[in-house]
Amino acid sequence: MKERLTDAKAKLRRFQAAIVAGVDPAALVDASNATEEQRAAARAELNGLPAPNLARLDGELGSS
């Protein structure tokens, strides 16, 4: 679980670096969202909690 959390954090840092280097942020949205979900799930597991359903929350927030 810690390895998954570390891997997700590293991916997010790479995405941020790519944006700083000039990559269009829109090109990374799906990958970034998937990685955020993986990070949240790993963090929840480490804390003994069920993984959050971020896709559901995103849909609720986006429809407001």
FIKEPA-682489 format. One line per 3 residues: number of its first residue (from 1); their letters; for each residue x, y, z of N, C-alpha, C, O. Coordinates in nm, 2 decimals. Layout:
% FIKEPA-682489
NUM	A	X,Y,Z,X,Y,Z,X,Y,Z,X,Y,Z | ...
END
This chain:
% FIKEPA-682489
1	MKE	0.08,-0.12,0.00,0.00,0.00,0.00,0.09,0.13,0.00,0.06,0.22,-0.07 | 0.19,0.13,0.08,0.28,0.24,0.08,0.35,0.26,-0.05,0.37,0.38,-0.10 | 0.38,0.15,-0.12,0.44,0.16,-0.25,0.35,0.22,-0.35,0.39,0.30,-0.43
4	RLT	0.22,0.18,-0.34,0.12,0.24,-0.44,0.10,0.39,-0.41,0.09,0.47,-0.51 | 0.10,0.43,-0.28,0.09,0.57,-0.25,0.21,0.65,-0.30,0.20,0.75,-0.36 | 0.33,0.59,-0.28,0.45,0.66,-0.33,0.46,0.67,-0.48,0.50,0.77,-0.53
7	DAK	0.41,0.56,-0.55,0.41,0.56,-0.69,0.31,0.67,-0.75,0.34,0.74,-0.84 | 0.20,0.68,-0.68,0.10,0.78,-0.73,0.15,0.92,-0.71,0.13,1.00,-0.79 | 0.21,0.94,-0.59,0.27,1.07,-0.57,0.38,1.11,-0.67,0.38,1.22,-0.72
10	AKL	0.46,1.01,-0.71,0.56,1.03,-0.81,0.50,1.07,-0.94,0.55,1.15,-1.01 | 0.40,0.99,-0.98,0.33,1.02,-1.11,0.28,1.16,-1.11,0.29,1.24,-1.21 | 0.21,1.20,-1.00,0.16,1.34,-0.99,0.27,1.45,-1.01,0.24,1.55,-1.07
13	RRF	0.38,1.42,-0.94,0.49,1.51,-0.96,0.54,1.52,-1.10,0.57,1.63,-1.15 | 0.54,1.41,-1.17,0.58,1.41,-1.31,0.48,1.48,-1.40,0.52,1.55,-1.49 | 0.35,1.47,-1.37,0.25,1.54,-1.44,0.27,1.69,-1.42,0.26,1.77,-1.52
16	QAA	0.30,1.73,-1.30,0.32,1.87,-1.27,0.44,1.92,-1.34,0.44,2.03,-1.40 | 0.55,1.84,-1.35,0.67,1.88,-1.42,0.64,1.90,-1.57,0.70,1.99,-1.63 | 0.56,1.81,-1.62,0.53,1.81,-1.76,0.45,1.94,-1.80,0.48,2.00,-1.90
19	IVA	0.36,1.98,-1.71,0.29,2.10,-1.73,0.38,2.22,-1.72,0.37,2.31,-1.81 | 0.47,2.22,-1.63,0.57,2.33,-1.62,0.65,2.34,-1.74,0.69,2.45,-1.79 | 0.68,2.22,-1.80,0.77,2.22,-1.92,0.69,2.25,-2.05,0.75,2.26,-2.15
22	GVD	0.56,2.27,-2.03,0.48,2.32,-2.15,0.38,2.22,-2.21,0.31,2.26,-2.30 | 0.36,2.11,-2.15,0.26,2.02,-2.19,0.12,2.08,-2.16,0.10,2.14,-2.05 | 0.03,2.06,-2.25,-0.11,2.11,-2.23,-0.17,2.04,-2.11,-0.18,1.92,-2.12
25	PAA	-0.21,2.11,-2.01,-0.27,2.04,-1.89,-0.39,1.96,-1.93,-0.42,1.86,-1.87 | -0.47,2.00,-2.03,-0.59,1.93,-2.07,-0.55,1.79,-2.12,-0.63,1.69,-2.11 | -0.43,1.77,-2.17,-0.39,1.64,-2.22,-0.36,1.54,-2.10,-0.35,1.42,-2.12
28	LVD	-0.35,1.60,-1.98,-0.31,1.51,-1.86,-0.43,1.49,-1.77,-0.42,1.43,-1.67 | -0.55,1.55,-1.80,-0.66,1.55,-1.71,-0.70,1.40,-1.67,-0.71,1.37,-1.55 | -0.72,1.32,-1.77,-0.77,1.18,-1.74,-0.66,1.11,-1.66,-0.70,1.04,-1.56
31	ASN	-0.54,1.11,-1.70,-0.43,1.04,-1.63,-0.41,1.10,-1.49,-0.39,1.02,-1.40 | -0.42,1.23,-1.47,-0.41,1.29,-1.34,-0.52,1.25,-1.25,-0.50,1.22,-1.13 | -0.65,1.25,-1.31,-0.76,1.21,-1.22,-0.75,1.07,-1.18,-0.78,1.03,-1.07
34	ATE	-0.71,0.98,-1.27,-0.69,0.84,-1.24,-0.59,0.82,-1.13,-0.60,0.74,-1.04 | -0.48,0.89,-1.14,-0.37,0.88,-1.04,-0.42,0.94,-0.91,-0.38,0.89,-0.80 | -0.49,1.05,-0.91,-0.55,1.10,-0.78,-0.64,1.00,-0.71,-0.64,0.98,-0.59
37	EQR	-0.72,0.93,-0.79,-0.80,0.82,-0.74,-0.72,0.71,-0.67,-0.75,0.66,-0.57 | -0.61,0.67,-0.74,-0.52,0.57,-0.69,-0.46,0.61,-0.56,-0.45,0.54,-0.47 | -0.42,0.74,-0.56,-0.35,0.79,-0.44,-0.45,0.80,-0.32,-0.42,0.76,-0.21
40	AAA	-0.57,0.84,-0.35,-0.68,0.85,-0.24,-0.71,0.71,-0.19,-0.73,0.69,-0.07 | -0.72,0.61,-0.28,-0.75,0.47,-0.24,-0.63,0.42,-0.15,-0.66,0.35,-0.05 | -0.51,0.44,-0.20,-0.40,0.39,-0.12,-0.39,0.45,0.02,-0.37,0.39,0.12
43	RAE	-0.41,0.58,0.02,-0.41,0.66,0.15,-0.52,0.60,0.24,-0.50,0.58,0.36 | -0.64,0.58,0.19,-0.75,0.53,0.27,-0.72,0.39,0.32,-0.75,0.36,0.44 | -0.66,0.31,0.24,-0.63,0.17,0.28,-0.53,0.18,0.40,-0.53,0.10,0.49
46	LNG	-0.43,0.27,0.38,-0.33,0.28,0.49,-0.39,0.32,0.62,-0.34,0.29,0.73 | -0.50,0.40,0.61,-0.57,0.45,0.73,-0.68,0.36,0.78,-0.75,0.39,0.87 | -0.69,0.24,0.71,-0.80,0.15,0.74,-0.94,0.19,0.71,-1.03,0.14,0.77
49	LPA	-0.95,0.27,0.61,-1.08,0.32,0.56,-1.11,0.27,0.42,-1.02,0.23,0.35 | -1.24,0.26,0.39,-1.27,0.23,0.25,-1.23,0.33,0.15,-1.23,0.45,0.19 | -1.19,0.29,0.03,-1.15,0.39,-0.07,-1.26,0.48,-0.11,-1.38,0.43,-0.12
52	PNL	-1.24,0.61,-0.12,-1.34,0.70,-0.16,-1.38,0.68,-0.31,-1.30,0.64,-0.39 | -1.50,0.71,-0.34,-1.55,0.70,-0.48,-1.54,0.84,-0.54,-1.64,0.92,-0.54 | -1.42,0.88,-0.59,-1.39,1.01,-0.64,-1.47,1.04,-0.76,-1.51,1.16,-0.79
55	ARL	-1.49,0.94,-0.85,-1.57,0.96,-0.97,-1.71,1.01,-0.94,-1.76,1.10,-1.00 | -1.77,0.95,-0.84,-1.90,0.99,-0.79,-1.90,1.13,-0.74,-1.99,1.21,-0.77 | -1.81,1.16,-0.66,-1.80,1.30,-0.60,-1.77,1.40,-0.70,-1.83,1.51,-0.70
58	DGE	-1.69,1.37,-0.80,-1.66,1.46,-0.91,-1.79,1.49,-0.99,-1.81,1.61,-1.03 | -1.87,1.39,-1.01,-1.99,1.41,-1.09,-2.09,1.49,-1.01,-2.16,1.58,-1.07 | -2.09,1.48,-0.88,-2.18,1.56,-0.79,-2.14,1.70,-0.79,-2.22,1.79,-0.80
61	LGS	-2.01,1.72,-0.78,-1.96,1.86,-0.77,-1.97,1.93,-0.91,-2.00,2.05,-0.91 | -1.95,1.86,-1.01,-1.96,1.91,-1.15,-2.10,1.95,-1.19,-2.11,2.03,-1.28 | -2.20,1.89,-1.13,-2.33,1.91,-1.17,-2.40,2.02,-1.09,-2.51,2.06,-1.12
64	S	-2.33,2.08,-1.00,-2.38,2.19,-0.92,-2.40,2.32,-1.00,-2.44,2.42,-0.95
END
